[in-house]
């Protein structure tokens, strides 16, 4: 295991700007599943979809949200995969899933990876892959 890094606040600001520049929705989870940090795309997605901080903002428990949706096989798979990354049983986790809204048909790819230098912490990202899915299935499906 690596030695913990010293915090350089100017570097931290630069890294935050990098994360906020990414289109993927990104959150950092602690070992219990609490959301510690999110990027700008995550915040904008939440706002556009009327999700408040209690649901999926900083301080919410991402694993609890997955548990609450456990009737959905994708939510169960996400919970199991993220927990496996947290425990070190998996080096990463990837899941494609539908996430349709009342206004649009869409798909996302969830990735979970360990946070470097922080055992049992996980970075979760959700990338919109709708264009790739529609290209593969040949157009816009009906809902």
N, C-alpha and C positions, 0 to 999 in steps of 0.2 A: 504494500500500500504506500502511496506517496505521502510525503509530508504536507500538512495543510499549507496553503498559500497565504502570504500576507495580503491584506486588502490594500490596493492602490485605487483611491477613489476616482482619479482621472481615468484610469483604465476601466473602472466599473461603469462610468458614464459612457465611455466609448462602446463598451460591450452592450449596454442597454440600447444604445442607438442602433447597433447592429441587429439585435433581436427585434426591435421595433420596426426595422426595415424589411423583415421577412414577411411573406404573405401567409405562411402557415400560422395557425392559432397555437400558441405555445404557453404551457404552464409548467411550473416546477412544484412537485409534490414532496412533502416530508414523508418519513417512514410510516406515518399513520394515515396518509392520504390527504392531509390538509394542503390546500393551495397556498403556496408562499409567494409566488410571483407569477405574473402573466405579461405577455407582450401586447403591443398596441393592437395587433390583428385580433387577438383574443377579446380584448375590450370592445372593439368595434363590432365583432360578430355578436357578442352578448347584447350589445345595445340594439343592433338591427333586428335581433330575434326576441326582444323583450325579456331577456334573462337578467335578473338582478344579481348583485354580489352574493346574496344569500344562497342562490342556486349554484353559481359557478364562478364567483369572484374570489379574490384573495380572502382567505379565512374560511371559505367553504370546504367541505370534505368531498373530494372528487370520488373517492371510493364509495362513500355513502350514496352519492348520486347514482353510481352504477348499481349498487345494491337495491336502491329504490325502484330501478327499472329492470329488475332481474327477470321479469317475464319475457323481456326481449333477449333472444339468444346472443345478439351482438353486445349488449350490455354485460351479460354474464361472461362472454369471452374476453371483453375488455378488462373486467374486474380480475379474472384469473390471470390474464397475461401481465397486467401491470403488477399484481402482487408477486408473480414469479420473477419479474425483473427486480422488484424491491428486495426480495429474499436472496437474490443471486442465483436462483435456479435457472434463469434464462439471461442471456447477454443482451437481448432486446426482444421487442414484441412488435408485430405489424398486423393490422386488421383493416380490411376494406369494409365499409358499411354504408347503407343508405341513410340519408338524413334529410328527408323531404320536408319542405315547409308548405303552408297553405298556398304560397305564391309560386313555388318552384320545385322542380325535381332535382335532387343533387345527391352526390356521393362524396364521402371523405375517406382518407386513409389515416388511421391512427398509428402513431409510432410511439413506443415507450423505450427510453434508454436510460441507463444509470447516469446520474449527475457526477461528473468527474470530481474526484477528491472527497465526495460526500457519500459514504456507503449507505445504501438503502433509500436514498433520495432518488427521485425519478423525474426526467423531463418528458412530458407528454406533448405531442404535437398532432394537430389535425390539419391535414392538407386537403383542399378542395380538389377532387379528381373527376369532377363531373364531365369535363370535356373529354377526358380519356375514356371514361365509361361509355359516354354517348357515341364516341367514334367507334368503339368496339362493338356496340350493339346496333349501330347503324341508324342513329337519329334520336329524336326526342321521344321517349316513351310516354304513353298516357298514364295518368295516375288514377 
